[in-house]
């Protein structure tokens, strides 16, 4: 979890499907086309593909664009 926080500060993280680097503000992986989840409350991208709630605030997740 510490690694995720570090990458969040940098504004980049890894796609949970293909492990390619994605931009945190873009809910789409350009390498594999996967639509990623983001938190509707704190507006962070969540890379856990099984998550249904935000790990930071517990709010529901949404797939794709804002």
Buried (B, 14 or more C-beta within 10 A) or exposed (E): EEEBEEBBEEEEBBBBBEEEEBEBEEBBBEEEEBEBBBBEBEEBBBBEEEEEBBBEEEEEBEEEEE
